[in-house]
Amino acid sequence: MTELLGRENCIKNLRKDLVDIQVAIEDVLSRTGPVHYTSWKSPDKLACSLDMVALLEEYDFVNGEDAYNQHSHVVLLELVVDRLLLLLQSVGAFTELQKGRYRR
């Protein structure tokens, strides 16, 4: 498994996955409004306040930089966990809003 760490195609796919997850999060948040959960990756920040564009610019594949690519790969995996957690929390908030609307 370690032979995959830092490979260009893995990093490219993780970046695409992060964009897809972020789109889903934004879709849910457009229905719920802002949610206030801390980030799993950066517990000192709100999950919604992470600048995903800047993070994706920072953590990309660089030819000939094996150590940096491995680091980027790990950070991108951590960001996938962070974004999936925010997606679950946001869907939970949406579900609670819907429950409240249908109880009336």
C-alpha positions as CSV (number, residue, x, y, z in Angstrom):
1,M,0.0,0.0,0.0
2,T,2.9,2.4,0.7
3,E,3.9,2.2,-3.0
4,L,0.7,4.2,-3.7
5,L,1.5,7.0,-1.3
6,G,2.3,10.2,-3.2
7,R,1.4,8.8,-6.6
8,E,0.1,11.4,-9.1
9,N,-3.1,9.6,-10.0
10,C,-4.0,9.0,-6.3
11,I,-3.5,12.7,-5.5
12,K,-5.5,13.7,-8.6
13,N,-8.4,11.4,-7.6
14,L,-8.4,12.6,-4.0
15,R,-8.5,16.2,-5.2
16,K,-11.5,15.4,-7.4
17,D,-13.2,13.6,-4.6
18,L,-12.7,16.6,-2.3
19,V,-14.3,18.9,-5.0
20,D,-17.3,16.5,-5.3
21,I,-17.8,16.3,-1.6
22,Q,-17.5,20.1,-1.2
23,V,-20.2,20.6,-3.9
24,A,-22.5,18.2,-1.9
25,I,-21.8,20.1,1.3
26,E,-22.6,23.5,-0.4
27,D,-25.8,22.0,-1.7
28,V,-26.9,20.9,1.7
29,L,-25.8,24.2,3.3
30,S,-27.8,26.1,0.7
31,R,-30.9,24.4,2.3
32,T,-29.9,24.7,6.0
33,G,-27.9,27.9,6.2
34,P,-24.6,27.9,8.0
35,V,-23.8,25.2,10.5
36,H,-21.3,25.6,13.3
37,Y,-19.2,22.5,13.7
38,T,-15.5,22.4,14.3
39,S,-13.2,21.0,11.7
40,W,-11.8,17.5,12.3
41,K,-8.6,18.4,10.5
42,S,-8.2,21.8,12.1
43,P,-10.1,21.7,15.5
44,D,-9.3,25.4,16.1
45,K,-11.4,26.4,13.1
46,L,-15.0,26.0,12.1
47,A,-15.4,23.3,9.4
48,C,-17.2,25.7,7.1
49,S,-14.4,28.3,7.4
50,L,-11.7,26.1,5.8
51,D,-10.5,27.6,2.6
52,M,-10.7,24.5,0.4
53,V,-9.5,26.4,-2.7
54,A,-6.3,27.5,-1.0
55,L,-5.8,24.0,0.5
56,L,-6.3,22.3,-2.9
57,E,-3.8,24.8,-4.4
58,E,-1.3,24.1,-1.6
59,Y,-1.5,20.3,-1.7
60,D,-1.0,19.1,-5.2
61,F,1.4,16.7,-7.0
62,V,4.8,18.1,-7.8
63,N,7.2,16.2,-10.1
64,G,10.3,15.0,-8.4
65,E,9.2,15.9,-4.9
66,D,8.5,12.5,-3.4
67,A,8.4,13.6,0.2
68,Y,6.1,16.5,-0.5
69,N,3.8,14.3,-2.6
70,Q,3.5,11.8,0.2
71,H,2.8,14.6,2.6
72,S,0.2,16.0,0.3
73,H,-1.4,12.6,-0.1
74,V,-1.8,12.2,3.7
75,V,-3.2,15.8,4.1
76,L,-5.7,15.2,1.3
77,L,-6.9,12.0,2.9
78,E,-7.3,13.9,6.2
79,L,-9.3,16.5,4.3
80,V,-11.6,13.8,2.8
81,V,-12.3,12.7,6.4
82,D,-12.9,16.3,7.4
83,R,-15.3,17.0,4.5
84,L,-17.2,13.7,4.9
85,L,-17.8,14.5,8.6
86,L,-19.0,18.0,7.7
87,L,-21.3,16.5,5.1
88,L,-22.8,14.0,7.6
89,Q,-23.2,16.8,10.2
90,S,-24.9,19.1,7.6
91,V,-27.2,16.3,6.4
92,G,-28.1,15.8,10.1
93,A,-28.9,19.5,10.5
94,F,-31.0,19.3,7.3
95,T,-32.9,16.3,8.6
96,E,-33.7,18.1,11.9
97,L,-35.0,21.1,9.9
98,Q,-37.2,18.8,7.9
99,K,-38.5,17.1,11.0
100,G,-39.5,20.4,12.4
101,R,-41.3,21.5,9.3
102,Y,-43.4,18.3,9.1
103,R,-44.4,18.3,12.8
104,R,-46.5,21.4,12.4
